Amino acid sequence: MDKLNPQENFWLSELGITLYRARIKKRENLTDCGVRIGLSRQTYRKMEQGSPTVDIGHYIKALNYYGILGGEFYRQP
């Protein structure tokens, strides 16, 4: 995988922050959230940190779980 440029890293970080805020708003800990989505605590933590090594499908599952998919990260044609 090629390194991400600064703008790509920024948006991945923003995505992680959004997931973190959604989890805190639901008052869930990392373990519970990971279990509900079908991920390990460690993987979910990496997502909140904006890791580019996490499969994009995991990010999609988390966004869907929190009802964010179709929200702020969705742009209609």
C-alpha positions in Angstrom: 0.0 0.0 0.0 1.3 3.4 -0.9 1.6 6.0 1.8 -1.3 8.4 2.1 -0.9 12.0 1.4 -1.6 14.6 4.2 -5.1 15.3 3.0 -6.0 11.6 2.9 -4.5 11.2 6.4 -6.6 14.1 7.6 -9.9 12.6 6.3 -9.1 9.2 7.8 -8.3 10.9 11.1 -11.6 12.8 10.9 -13.4 9.6 10.2 -11.8 8.1 13.3 -12.8 11.1 15.4 -16.4 10.8 14.1 -16.5 7.1 15.2 -15.1 7.9 18.6 -17.7 10.6 19.2 -20.5 8.3 18.1 -19.3 5.6 20.5 -19.0 8.0 23.4 -22.4 9.5 22.6 -23.9 5.9 22.9 -21.9 5.4 26.1 -20.2 2.3 24.8 -16.8 1.0 25.6 -14.4 -0.3 23.0 -15.0 -3.9 23.7 -18.8 -3.7 23.6 -18.7 -1.6 20.4 -16.4 -4.1 18.7 -18.5 -7.0 19.6 -21.7 -5.4 18.3 -20.0 -4.7 15.0 -18.1 -8.0 14.9 -14.6 -6.7 15.4 -12.0 -7.0 18.1 -11.4 -4.2 20.6 -8.0 -3.6 19.0 -9.3 -3.3 15.5 -12.0 -0.8 16.6 -9.4 1.2 18.4 -7.3 1.4 15.3 -10.3 2.7 13.4 -10.8 5.5 16.0 -7.1 6.4 15.4 -7.7 6.6 11.7 -5.5 3.7 10.8 -5.2 3.1 7.0 -4.5 -0.6 7.7 -8.1 -1.4 8.7 -10.3 -2.8 6.0 -12.7 -0.3 4.5 -15.6 -2.7 5.1 -15.0 -2.4 8.9 -15.3 1.4 8.6 -18.6 1.0 6.6 -20.0 -1.4 9.2 -19.2 1.0 12.0 -20.7 4.0 10.2 -23.8 2.0 9.5 -24.1 0.8 13.1 -24.0 4.4 14.3 -26.4 5.6 11.7 -23.8 7.9 10.1 -23.9 6.2 6.7 -26.0 8.3 4.5 -25.4 11.2 6.8 -22.4 13.6 6.9 -20.2 11.3 4.8 -22.6 10.8 2.0 -23.0 13.2 -0.9 -25.9 12.7 -3.3 -25.3 12.9 -7.0 
